[in-house]
């Protein structure tokens, strides 16, 4: 229930690290605004720039739509030019030493572009965290005079304007490809608040590199850009962190505590914008308030679905489960969950990526923490909050900021939102009255597929609250026989890594990637069909495809289209087994320790499931493609599963899928050359039958796996990563 007799939520030492003064505060909505302001502020840097990020990509364009400037548009070139023209300036960049599953979404070799480009550019990967965790803070500090924090990384696919136009020629990624609209928020502060964030960033650098950075902020230049009008002046800013317990560093859960205290203190409404909503801890706190007769309204703005197959297959399942609980407990009908839409979206969606919470217009917080349990206790996070307390001006500014955001989402002026809220006295009624424009907020109706909900484990595995304990981790990753081995074949590992790097380089910088397109493969394969060396070409196709993580289903379909069914089936099955065997021995040679270091949370969880469920887990992973084919093979090899059992299980798991795809491929090829009603009927019927069999096997595997887990369970909740 709401706290009585107290107008204060923020308390230093309880739910925040420090409360510090900011001479100026500005709310920067969307990355187009943030990147432009950041570029302007960077030009004022004199001594030290600190950049902390989940991802840092030198290829992104800070400056878009203006080619008249003297500085390059791309981040890496911009920073190089900046330090070249500023004699005493050093730029320190600390990026998360990311899990392998993100490798193909990120810059290929950031150290070359950011660290080797200039002697006063310093780039470092930071892996100082428990296995399965990540560094998720997004902070930039310039000479301790101005600092930025929030949800926006200096990364690919972040830039957008508040218009969120369906098509925007400036909204392209580092490769020049257009992407869907994305909504995000960053906060700018100066004065002691900026200095405090500088202290936080330097401590992160010290932990990652074992080297201390000196404060280098003496100077006379005002780093605050003249183009930015502050939203607040002389305001107290609270800094809340999440830090997992690691080595000698204690656990910090200020982000979680501030959320719980804010929810408990709310009287009229809680307004949330967030990329995820899966936290069981926050969900329970909201549910308790929704059950109260006079509790607050809870309004959320979230993306229709998560971006990327991994998040969509995991976090969306957890969100669906949690929202069902909240809706069931919302007996007073005070919960609304909305999705922003803009005209002409089609199958795309607006990716809500910000992490914002406003309570009663008395408190606003902007940060990096998602509403998921890992942001409460596993990942490093940093949120900034401003509380009005008894200051009517600050409360008015927070209300204006909320009105601005709702006006943007609803496609109406900020003033209209303000008038409607004053007359209705309810956030929900305000939104419902202003809905209906082409750009608007609509209720979230999408749920994760039921079959996916059934096969996915509980949130304690997908979204754990705390890191896995070291003794448990050793049992999973390092069996007793592994502990006896004190050496590794360094030459073999070096040659393997060299081969993979060479292939990746050829894929990226030569014509190999272009040649390996489906169109060229079809053309070349038809030329080679009658060649006596054709089997060698096919098996090289599967080997190279496996090493470059090319989708195995695409390779099977391509094979089915080139050859008659029997021959295509044989080539596909033997090619997959050959590729699986090669990557299995790759993982076995590297060993668990190296695979663990090169990957992260998802691969470690995969290793655990393979170790626990053996044949069933491998069958499930072959039939249900929730992890890349090559990743499963490498982890299986690193986990020292017996090769004979592994190969037999791979054969059994791939056989039905290859058979179905081969028939589909043959039917498609026939239909292309000779379209007929019978051909369409056969292809459609076979596709439906394949889906039915596929779903049936999923259900059987789910029941078998659940039964096996139940038999093994000791009744205690298990946390993994």
PATOR-818513 format. One line per 10 residues: number of its first residue (from 1); their letters; for each residue x negated, y negated, z of C-alpha. Coordinates in pm, whole numbers, plus 32768, in hexadecimal, padded with zeros to 4 digits. Last residue first. Layout:
N
NUM> a> X:Y:Z ~ ...
END
This chain:
721
721> xxxxxxxxxx> 773D:8754:797D ~ 77D0:8831:7A85 ~ 78A9:8821:7BB7 ~ 794F:8957:7C43 ~ 7A7C:8957:7D28 ~ 7A73:8A71:7E24 ~ 7B48:8BAA:7E0A ~ 7A27:8C9A:7DDF ~ 7A6F:8CBB:7C70 ~ 79E7:8DE3:7BAD
711> xxxxxxxxxx> 7B34:8E94:7B7F ~ 7BDD:8D4C:7B2E ~ 7AD5:8CF4:7A2C ~ 7B07:8E41:797F ~ 7C7F:8E16:797D ~ 7C63:8CB7:78F7 ~ 7B78:8D2F:77E4 ~ 7C61:8E49:777A ~ 7D90:8D63:777F ~ 7CDB:8C57:76B5
701> xxxxxxxxxx> 7C4E:8D57:75C3 ~ 7DA8:8DE1:7580 ~ 7E38:8C85:7550 ~ 7D23:8C21:745F ~ 7D4F:8D66:739E ~ 7EC0:8D17:7371 ~ 7E75:8BB4:72FF ~ 7D87:8C37:71F0 ~ 7E7A:8D45:7182 ~ 7F90:8C45:7158
691> xxxxxxxxxx> 7EA7:8B50:70A9 ~ 7E2D:8C59:6FB5 ~ 7F94:8CC1:6F67 ~ 7FF0:8B57:6F1B ~ 7EC1:8B2D:6E37 ~ 7F0D:8C77:6D87 ~ 8071:8C08:6D45 ~ 8006:8AB7:6CBF ~ 7F01:8B4E:6BD6 ~ 7FEE:8C5C:6B5B
681> xxxxxxxxxx> 810E:8B67:6B24 ~ 802F:8A71:6A6A ~ 7FAB:8B84:698B ~ 8109:8C03:6945 ~ 817F:8AA5:68E9 ~ 805E:8A87:67F0 ~ 7F19:89C3:67CC ~ 7E19:8A81:66FB ~ 7CB3:8A03:6720 ~ 7CE9:8946:6866
671> xxxxxxxxxx> 7DD8:8A4F:68EA ~ 7CDD:8B65:68AE ~ 7BCF:8AA3:6969 ~ 7CBE:8A61:6A88 ~ 7D24:8BCE:6A9F ~ 7BB5:8C37:6AA1 ~ 7B68:8B3C:6BB1 ~ 7C91:8BA9:6C81 ~ 7C2C:8D15:6C61 ~ 7AC6:8CC0:6CC4
661> xxxxxxxxxx> 7B3F:8BE2:6DE0 ~ 7C10:8CFE:6E76 ~ 7AF8:8DFF:6E5D ~ 79F9:8D0B:6EE8 ~ 7ADC:8CC1:7011 ~ 7B29:8E30:7054 ~ 79BA:8E9F:7046 ~ 791E:8D80:710A ~ 7971:8DF9:7269 ~ 7927:8F68:7228
651> xxxxxxxxxx> 77D9:8F1B:717E ~ 7776:8E21:728C ~ 77CB:8F21:7397 ~ 76F5:9028:72EA ~ 75D4:8F30:72C0 ~ 75E0:8EC4:742C ~ 75FA:9027:74AF ~ 74C8:908B:73E4 ~ 740B:8F50:743F ~ 7436:8F7B:75B7
641> xxxxxxxxxx> 749A:8E2B:764E ~ 735C:8D78:76B6 ~ 740A:8C2B:7707 ~ 7321:8B73:7616 ~ 7397:8C55:74FE ~ 7506:8C1E:7550 ~ 74C3:8AA8:7572 ~ 7427:8A9D:7417 ~ 7544:8B63:7379 ~ 7657:8A94:741D
631> xxxxxxxxxx> 75AD:8952:73AA ~ 7590:89DE:7247 ~ 7708:8A1C:722B ~ 7769:88C8:72BA ~ 7849:88D6:73EE ~ 79C5:88DA:7415 ~ 79EE:89B7:72E1 ~ 7AEC:8AB2:736D ~ 7AA3:8C04:72C5 ~ 7929:8C07:72F1
621> xxxxxxxxxx> 7932:8B60:7447 ~ 7A45:8C49:74BC ~ 7986:8D7D:744C ~ 784C:8CFF:74FA ~ 790B:8CB9:763A ~ 79B6:8E0D:7634 ~ 7870:8EC9:75F5 ~ 77B4:8E22:7713 ~ 78A3:8D7D:7809 ~ 77B9:8CEF:7911
611> xxxxxxxxxx> 7674:8CB9:7855 ~ 7721:8C38:7720 ~ 77F3:8B51:77F6 ~ 76BD:8ACA:78A6 ~ 7603:8A90:7762 ~ 772A:89CE:76D6 ~ 7731:88F9:780F ~ 75BF:88B0:77DA ~ 7600:885B:766D ~ 7713:8766:76CA
601> xxxxxxxxxx> 764D:86BC:77DF ~ 7500:8686:7735 ~ 7424:86D7:760D ~ 72AD:86BE:75D8 ~ 725D:86F4:7747 ~ 7348:881E:7762 ~ 72BE:88B8:7622 ~ 715F:888C:76B2 ~ 71B7:8935:77FB ~ 7289:8A42:7760
591> xxxxxxxxxx> 7179:8ACC:767F ~ 70E4:8A3F:753E ~ 7099:8B94:74AE ~ 71F2:8C1C:750A ~ 729E:8AEC:7477 ~ 71E9:8B14:732C ~ 7226:8C8A:7341 ~ 739D:8C47:734B ~ 7379:8B3E:7238 ~ 72E8:8C45:714F
581> xxxxxxxxxx> 73E4:8D50:71AF ~ 750E:8C6B:717E ~ 748D:8BFD:7029 ~ 7462:8D68:6FBE ~ 75B7:8DC7:704D ~ 765A:8CA3:6F99 ~ 75B3:8D03:6E50 ~ 7618:8E70:6E7E ~ 7785:8E13:6EB1 ~ 7792:8D09:6DA3
571> xxxxxxxxxx> 76D5:8DD9:6C9F ~ 77B2:8F0B:6CDC ~ 78F5:8E41:6CD0 ~ 788A:8D92:6B91 ~ 7832:8EDF:6AEB ~ 7982:8F75:6B42 ~ 7A4A:8E3B:6AEF ~ 79AD:8DDB:699E ~ 78A5:8CD2:69CA ~ 7881:8B59:69C3
561> xxxxxxxxxx> 79BC:8AEB:6A82 ~ 7989:8BE4:6B9D ~ 7820:8B70:6BC9 ~ 7892:8A06:6BE6 ~ 799A:8A6D:6CE4 ~ 7896:8B21:6DB6 ~ 77A7:89F9:6DA6 ~ 78BF:8909:6E0C ~ 791A:89EB:6F30 ~ 77AD:89EA:6FA2
551> xxxxxxxxxx> 77A9:8870:6FCA ~ 7643:87F6:6F80 ~ 7581:87F8:70C8 ~ 743B:87A7:7010 ~ 7395:88F0:7073 ~ 74D2:89B4:7022 ~ 74F9:8919:6ECA ~ 738C:8960:6E7E ~ 73BA:8ACF:6ED7 ~ 750D:8AEF:6E2B
541> xxxxxxxxxx> 7497:8A51:6CE4 ~ 7354:8B1A:6CF7 ~ 7431:8C51:6D09 ~ 74F2:8BE7:6BD3 ~ 73B7:8B8E:6B0F ~ 731B:8CDF:6B63 ~ 745B:8D95:6AF9 ~ 7455:8CD4:69AB ~ 72F6:8D41:694B ~ 737A:8E1E:6831
531> xxxxxxxxxx> 7422:8CEA:679B ~ 7586:8D17:671F ~ 761E:8C21:680E ~ 7501:8B26:67F4 ~ 75AC:8A23:671B ~ 76F1:8A4B:67DA ~ 762D:8A1B:691B ~ 7594:88D8:689F ~ 76E4:8838:684E ~ 7792:88AB:698B
521> xxxxxxxxxx> 766F:883D:6A66 ~ 7667:86EC:69B9 ~ 77D4:86A6:6A06 ~ 77BC:872B:6B6B ~ 769C:8642:6BC0 ~ 7549:86E2:6C06 ~ 74A8:8620:6AE8 ~ 74EF:84D9:6B9B ~ 745D:8557:6CE3 ~ 732D:85E6:6C2C
511> xxxxxxxxxx> 72F1:84A5:6B64 ~ 71F2:842D:6C5E ~ 71FB:8355:6D97 ~ 7302:83F4:6E77 ~ 730C:8561:6E0F ~ 7194:8567:6DD4 ~ 7161:84D7:6F2E ~ 724C:85D4:6FCA ~ 7199:86EF:6F17 ~ 7044:866E:6F8A
501> xxxxxxxxxx> 70C2:8640:70EF ~ 714F:87A4:70F4 ~ 700B:8837:706A ~ 6F30:876F:7159 ~ 7008:87DC:727F ~ 6FDF:8948:721A ~ 6E69:8922:71E1 ~ 6E39:887D:7335 ~ 6F0B:8988:73E2 ~ 6E39:8A9D:7349
491> xxxxxxxxxx> 6CF3:89F0:73A6 ~ 6D65:89B1:750A ~ 6DBA:8B1E:7551 ~ 6E2F:8AE8:76B1 ~ 6D86:8B34:7800 ~ 6DE0:8B79:796A ~ 6EDF:8C8D:7942 ~ 6F46:8D1E:7A93 ~ 7061:8C22:7AB8 ~ 70FF:8CA5:7979
481> xxxxxxxxxx> 7127:8E03:7A0D ~ 71E3:8D71:7B32 ~ 72E5:8CC8:7A54 ~ 72AF:8B56:7A0B ~ 73D7:8A95:7983 ~ 74FD:8B0F:7A50 ~ 744E:8B6A:7B96 ~ 7378:8A2F:7B83 ~ 74B1:895C:7B54 ~ 7556:89F3:7C87
471> xxxxxxxxxx> 7425:899E:7D58 ~ 7418:883D:7CC7 ~ 7582:87E4:7D0C ~ 7660:8784:7BE7 ~ 7696:860E:7BCE ~ 77CF:857A:7C6B ~ 7934:852B:7C03 ~ 793E:860E:7AD4 ~ 79F7:85B3:7992 ~ 79FC:86E7:78B2
461> xxxxxxxxxx> 79A1:87E2:79C3 ~ 7A6B:8753:7AE5 ~ 7B71:86EE:79E4 ~ 7BDF:8857:79C1 ~ 7B76:8935:789F ~ 7BFC:890D:773C ~ 7CAB:8A3B:76A3 ~ 7E0E:89E2:7707 ~ 7DF8:886C:76C2 ~ 7D6E:88B9:7569
451> xxxxxxxxxx> 7E99:899A:751E ~ 7F84:888A:759C ~ 7EF5:8783:74B3 ~ 7E88:8646:756D ~ 7FA0:854C:7593 ~ 8003:8420:74C1 ~ 8124:8350:7540 ~ 8074:8218:75B9 ~ 8179:8104:75C2 ~ 814F:7FF0:74BD
441> xxxxxxxxxx> 8092:7EA8:74D7 ~ 80AA:7DB0:73B9 ~ 802D:7D34:726B ~ 8146:7D51:7172 ~ 8221:7CAB:7278 ~ 8319:7D6F:7348 ~ 82AE:7D3E:74AF ~ 82D1:7BEF:7562 ~ 83F5:7C4F:7643 ~ 835E:7DA1:769C
431> xxxxxxxxxx> 8211:7CFF:76F5 ~ 82B0:7BFE:77DA ~ 8398:7D02:7877 ~ 8269:7DDA:78CE ~ 81A5:7CB5:795E ~ 82C8:7C48:7A36 ~ 8336:7AF0:7AB1 ~ 8415:7ACD:797E ~ 8411:7952:7961 ~ 82A6:791B:79C4
421> xxxxxxxxxx> 8236:7A46:78F8 ~ 82ED:79C5:77C6 ~ 8255:786B:77E5 ~ 80F1:78F5:780A ~ 8116:79ED:76EC ~ 8198:78D7:760C ~ 8073:77F8:766D ~ 7F79:7907:7606 ~ 8006:7903:74A7 ~ 80A0:7A45:741B
411> xxxxxxxxxx> 800F:7B76:7366 ~ 8059:7C64:7484 ~ 7EF1:7CD6:74BD ~ 7E5E:7B77:749D ~ 7F72:7AE0:7571 ~ 7F33:7BEB:7677 ~ 7DC1:7B95:767F ~ 7DFD:7A1E:7690 ~ 7F07:7A48:779C ~ 7E13:7B11:786F
401> xxxxxxxxxx> 7D0A:7A02:7843 ~ 7E06:78F6:78A1 ~ 7E68:79B5:79D9 ~ 7CF8:79D2:7A39 ~ 7CCB:785B:7A03 ~ 7E00:780A:7AD7 ~ 7D82:78E9:7BEF ~ 7C31:783A:7BE2 ~ 7CDF:76E8:7BFF ~ 7DBA:7759:7D21
391> xxxxxxxxxx> 7C8F:77B3:7DFA ~ 7D0B:7870:7F2D ~ 7C69:79BC:7ED1 ~ 7C2E:7995:7D5B ~ 7B53:7AC9:7D34 ~ 7A4C:7AF2:7C24 ~ 79C5:7C47:7BC7 ~ 7896:7CCD:7B0D ~ 7876:7E40:7AC2 ~ 7731:7F05:7A98
381> xxxxxxxxxx> 771C:807A:7A57 ~ 761F:8194:7A79 ~ 76CA:82DD:7A27 ~ 771C:83EA:7B27 ~ 77FC:835D:7C3B ~ 791F:827F:7BD3 ~ 78CA:8271:7A61 ~ 78CA:83EF:7A61 ~ 7A2A:83EB:7AF2 ~ 7ABE:8334:79C9
371> xxxxxxxxxx> 7B54:81DA:79BD ~ 7A2E:8156:78F7 ~ 7925:8086:79A0 ~ 7864:7F8B:78CB ~ 78EB:7E4C:795C ~ 79F6:7D43:797A ~ 7AB6:7D00:7ABA ~ 7BC4:7BFD:7AF8 ~ 7C62:7BBA:7C4A ~ 7D83:7AE0:7CBF
361> xxxxxxxxxx> 7E4C:7AE9:7B7C ~ 7F16:7BF3:7C37 ~ 7E03:7CF1:7BED ~ 7D42:7CDD:7AA5 ~ 7C71:7E03:7A2E ~ 7B93:7E17:78FA ~ 7AB4:7F23:7860 ~ 7AA6:7EDF:76EA ~ 7A9F:7FE8:75D8 ~ 7C00:7FDA:7549
351> xxxxxxxxxx> 7BCC:8077:73F4 ~ 7CE4:7FF0:731C ~ 7D68:8117:7257 ~ 7D3C:81AA:70FB ~ 7E38:828B:704B ~ 7EE7:8164:6FA8 ~ 7E70:8023:704E ~ 7F26:7F38:6F5E ~ 7FA0:7E3A:705D ~ 7F05:7E48:71BB
341> xxxxxxxxxx> 7F56:7F32:72D9 ~ 7EF3:7F27:7448 ~ 7F4C:805A:751B ~ 8013:803B:765D ~ 803B:80F4:77A6 ~ 8156:8076:7883 ~ 8195:80D9:79EC ~ 8298:802C:7ACC ~ 83BA:811B:7A98 ~ 8418:8143:7C09
331> xxxxxxxxxx> 83EC:82BF:7C09 ~ 8295:82A9:7B67 ~ 8222:83F7:7BF8 ~ 8266:84C2:7ABD ~ 81CE:83AE:79EB ~ 8094:83B1:7AC1 ~ 806C:852A:7AB1 ~ 80A6:8535:7939 ~ 7FAD:8418:7914 ~ 7E9E:84E9:79BC
321> xxxxxxxxxx> 7ECC:8619:78DA ~ 7ED4:854B:779A ~ 7DA0:8488:7805 ~ 7CE0:85C9:7851 ~ 7D33:8653:76F7 ~ 7CD2:8508:7657 ~ 7B83:8518:770B ~ 7B2D:8671:7684 ~ 7B82:86B6:7518 ~ 7BA1:8546:74BA
311> xxxxxxxxxx> 7A5A:84FA:756A ~ 79A3:860A:74A8 ~ 7A49:85C7:7359 ~ 79F4:8455:7356 ~ 7ABB:8320:73BB ~ 7BBD:835A:74CA ~ 7D2D:833E:747F ~ 7E3A:8234:7476 ~ 7D46:8148:7521 ~ 7DAA:80C2:7677
301> xxxxxxxxxx> 7E6B:7F99:7704 ~ 7EED:7FDE:7862 ~ 8002:7F3D:792F ~ 8044:7FA0:7A98 ~ 8159:7EDF:7B48 ~ 811F:7EB4:7CBB ~ 81C1:7F6D:7DDE ~ 830D:7F15:7E81 ~ 83A4:8073:7E91 ~ 8253:811C:7EA6
291> xxxxxxxxxx> 8228:8246:7DBC ~ 816B:8173:7CBF ~ 806E:8110:7DCA ~ 801C:827C:7E1C ~ 8002:82CC:7CAA ~ 7F0A:81B2:7C75 ~ 7E25:8236:7D89 ~ 7E49:839A:7D05 ~ 7DE9:832E:7BA5 ~ 7CBB:826D:7C26
281> xxxxxxxxxx> 7C2E:83AA:7CC4 ~ 7C9F:8492:7BAC ~ 7BE8:83B7:7AB4 ~ 7C56:8404:794F ~ 7CB7:82B7:78B9 ~ 7BC2:825C:77A9 ~ 7B6F:812D:76D3 ~ 7C02:8039:77CB ~ 7CE8:7F0D:77E9 ~ 7D99:7EF5:7938
271> xxxxxxxxxx> 7E9E:7E09:79CC ~ 7F06:7E4D:7B34 ~ 8042:7D97:7B9D ~ 8103:7CEB:7CB2 ~ 8071:7D4E:7E05 ~ 7F19:7DE3:7DC4 ~ 7E3E:7E17:7EFA ~ 7E2C:7F94:7EE6 ~ 7DD8:7F89:7D73 ~ 7CC4:7E8D:7DB3
261> xxxxxxxxxx> 7C35:7F58:7ED5 ~ 7C31:8097:7E05 ~ 7B92:7FE9:7CDA ~ 7A8E:7F3E:7DB6 ~ 7A38:808B:7E5A ~ 7A09:8137:7D0B ~ 7920:802C:7C83 ~ 7863:8020:7DCF ~ 780D:8192:7DBF ~ 7693:8192:7DFE
251> xxxxxxxxxx> 75E3:82DF:7E40 ~ 748F:82CD:7EE3 ~ 733F:82B9:7E2F ~ 7231:83AB:7EA1 ~ 725D:849D:7D7F ~ 73AE:8447:7CE6 ~ 74FA:83F8:7D8B ~ 75CD:8362:7C78 ~ 75E2:81E8:7C4B ~ 7725:8129:7C1A
241> xxxxxxxxxx> 7716:7FB4:7C46 ~ 77E9:7E88:7CAD ~ 776E:7D22:7C7F ~ 784F:7C18:7D17 ~ 785B:7ABA:7C85 ~ 78A1:7981:7D52 ~ 7906:785F:7C72 ~ 785A:7712:7C38 ~ 78FD:76DF:7AE4 ~ 7A00:77B3:7A33
231> xxxxxxxxxx> 7A6E:77E6:78CA ~ 7928:774F:7850 ~ 792B:76AF:76F7 ~ 7831:775F:7616 ~ 77AA:7698:74EE ~ 769E:75F0:75C3 ~ 75F8:7740:75FD ~ 758B:777B:7768 ~ 7412:77AC:776B ~ 73C8:7654:77FC
221> xxxxxxxxxx> 7256:761F:77AE ~ 717D:75A4:78CD ~ 70A6:76D2:7918 ~ 7054:77D2:7A21 ~ 7107:791A:79D9 ~ 6FEA:7A11:79D9 ~ 7047:7AFB:7AF6 ~ 6F3E:7C06:7AF1 ~ 6F80:7D5F:7A68 ~ 6F1E:7E8E:7B33
211> xxxxxxxxxx> 6EA3:7FCE:7A8F ~ 6F0E:812F:7AEC ~ 6FAB:8143:798F ~ 7116:81AA:79CA ~ 7132:8147:7B38 ~ 7080:7FFE:7AFC ~ 7157:7FAB:79CC ~ 7298:7FEC:7A92 ~ 7211:7F0D:7BA7 ~ 71CC:7DFE:7AA6
201> xxxxxxxxxx> 7332:7E14:7A28 ~ 73C8:7DF5:7B85 ~ 72E7:7CCE:7BDD ~ 7349:7C25:7A96 ~ 74B5:7C60:7AEE ~ 7473:7BA6:7C33 ~ 73CC:7A88:7B75 ~ 74F9:7A68:7A91 ~ 75DE:7A4E:7BC0 ~ 74F1:7950:7C5F
191> xxxxxxxxxx> 752A:7860:7B3B ~ 75D5:78DB:79FE ~ 76F5:79C0:79A0 ~ 777C:7A52:785B ~ 788A:7B62:7853 ~ 78BB:7C5E:773B ~ 79FF:7CE6:76AA ~ 7A5C:7DE9:75A1 ~ 7B58:7E38:748F ~ 7AFE:7F07:735D
181> xxxxxxxxxx> 7B99:7F02:7201 ~ 7B4C:802F:7121 ~ 7A07:8061:7061 ~ 7971:7FEE:6F18 ~ 782F:808F:6E9F ~ 76FB:7FB8:6E5E ~ 7608:80AE:6EFB ~ 75DA:7FDC:7035 ~ 7753:7FCE:7060 ~ 7848:7EEB:6FB0
171> xxxxxxxxxx> 793A:7DE7:7033 ~ 78D5:7CBC:6F5B ~ 79BA:7D1B:6E39 ~ 7AE2:7D27:6F2A ~ 7C00:7E14:6EDE ~ 7CFE:7E6F:6FE7 ~ 7CC7:7D20:708C ~ 7C6D:7D32:71FC ~ 7CB9:7BBE:7219 ~ 7BE6:7BAA:7358
161> xxxxxxxxxx> 7AB0:7BDF:727F ~ 79EE:7D24:7262 ~ 7890:7DA8:729E ~ 7862:7EEE:7362 ~ 7821:7FEB:724F ~ 76AB:8010:7290 ~ 7611:7F9E:73D4 ~ 75B0:7E6F:749F ~ 769C:7EFE:75A4 ~ 77E4:7E55:75FB
151> xxxxxxxxxx> 78A8:7EBE:7731 ~ 7840:7DB5:7828 ~ 770E:7CED:788C ~ 7664:7BB1:7813 ~ 755F:7AE3:78C8 ~ 74E8:797B:78C5 ~ 73CB:78D4:797F ~ 730B:7A08:79F8 ~ 7222:79C5:78CF ~ 7326:7A67:77EC
141> xxxxxxxxxx> 73E4:7B92:7879 ~ 74A1:7C8E:779F ~ 7570:7DA2:783F ~ 7638:7ECD:77C3 ~ 7634:7FD9:78D4 ~ 767E:8140:7868 ~ 7547:8201:78CA ~ 75B6:836A:78AB ~ 75F4:849A:7986 ~ 75F4:860B:7925
131> xxxxxxxxxx> 74A3:864D:79C3 ~ 7468:855A:7ADE ~ 73D5:8406:7A84 ~ 7286:8376:7A1E ~ 72A7:83AF:78A7 ~ 725A:824D:7838 ~ 71D1:8219:76D9 ~ 70E3:80F1:76C5 ~ 70BB:7FCF:75D4 ~ 6FC3:7EB3:7606
121> xxxxxxxxxx> 6FAA:7D96:750A ~ 6E7C:7CBD:755F ~ 6D8B:7D90:748E ~ 6E71:7D7B:7361 ~ 6F29:7E74:7281 ~ 6EAF:7FA4:7342 ~ 6FB6:7F88:7450 ~ 70F9:7F2F:7399 ~ 70ED:7FC3:723A ~ 7000:80E3:7281
111> xxxxxxxxxx> 7099:812C:73D7 ~ 71F5:812F:733A ~ 71B0:8265:7263 ~ 72F3:82F7:71CF ~ 73EA:81EF:7242 ~ 7518:8291:72DA ~ 764E:835A:727F ~ 7589:848D:7210 ~ 74DB:84B3:735E ~ 7612:8495:7437
101> xxxxxxxxxx> 762B:860D:7482 ~ 74B9:860D:74D9 ~ 74F7:854F:761C ~ 746F:83EE:7634 ~ 7333:8368:76CF ~ 73FA:8231:772C ~ 7361:80F1:76AA ~ 727F:7FFB:775E ~ 720B:7ECC:7699 ~ 7108:7DD5:771A
91> xxxxxxxxxx> 70CC:7C97:764E ~ 6F95:7BC9:769E ~ 6F79:7A54:764F ~ 6E35:7994:7685 ~ 6DF3:791F:751F ~ 6F59:78ED:74A0 ~ 6F4F:78FA:7322 ~ 6EDD:7A64:7305 ~ 6FBD:7AC3:742A ~ 70F1:7A45:7371
81> xxxxxxxxxx> 7090:7ACE:721D ~ 706D:7C2A:72B1 ~ 71B3:7C00:736F ~ 7270:7B9F:7232 ~ 71CF:7CB7:7168 ~ 7246:7DB7:7266 ~ 739F:7D19:728E ~ 73F1:7CF0:711E ~ 745C:7B94:70AA ~ 7301:7B04:706B
71> xxxxxxxxxx> 72B4:79AA:70FB ~ 72A5:7868:7031 ~ 741E:7856:7012 ~ 74D0:7817:6EC6 ~ 754E:797A:6E93 ~ 7685:794C:6F67 ~ 7797:7A54:6F4E ~ 7702:7B2D:705B ~ 75F8:7AE6:7162 ~ 75AE:7BF7:7260
61> xxxxxxxxxx> 758F:7CF9:714A ~ 754F:7E58:71C9 ~ 7419:7F10:714F ~ 734B:7F00:7291 ~ 7444:7FDF:7346 ~ 7450:7FE5:74C1 ~ 752C:80EB:7566 ~ 759E:811D:76CD ~ 74F5:7FCF:7703 ~ 740F:7EF1:77CD
51> xxxxxxxxxx> 736E:7DC3:7724 ~ 7285:7CE2:77EC ~ 71FC:7BA5:774D ~ 70D2:7AF5:77EC ~ 7007:79BA:77B6 ~ 70A0:78A0:76EA ~ 71F8:7905:766A ~ 72C7:77EE:75C7 ~ 72EA:78A6:747B ~ 736F:79CB:7545
41> xxxxxxxxxx> 7493:78F7:75BB ~ 7505:78AB:7457 ~ 74E8:7A19:73F3 ~ 75AB:7A7B:752A ~ 76C2:7985:74DB ~ 76E6:7A0F:737A ~ 76D5:7B79:73F3 ~ 77DA:7B3A:7501 ~ 78D3:7A8B:741F ~ 78C0:7B97:7310
31> xxxxxxxxxx> 78B7:7C9F:7423 ~ 7A15:7C68:74A5 ~ 7A95:7B7C:75B4 ~ 7986:7AB8:7668 ~ 79F9:7A4D:77C4 ~ 791C:792E:783B ~ 7893:78DF:7995 ~ 77C3:77B1:79F7 ~ 770A:7749:7B34 ~ 7719:78B2:7BA5
21> xxxxxxxxxx> 76F5:78F0:7D19 ~ 76AA:7A48:7DA0 ~ 7769:7B5B:7E51 ~ 7686:7C89:7E5E ~ 769A:7E04:7E51 ~ 7813:7E27:7E46 ~ 7927:7EF6:7EE5 ~ 78B0:7F0E:804D ~ 7762:7E5B:8069 ~ 77F7:7D12:7FF1
11> xxxxxxxxxx> 7971:7D0A:8016 ~ 7A5A:7CC2:7EF5 ~ 7BCD:7CE4:7F3F ~ 7C19:7BAB:800B ~ 7D73:7B1F:8045 ~ 7DAE:7BE8:8181 ~ 7EDA:7BF1:8268 ~ 7F68:7D2E:81D5 ~ 7EAF:7E0F:80DF ~ 7F98:7E95:7FD8
1> x> 8000:8000:8000
END
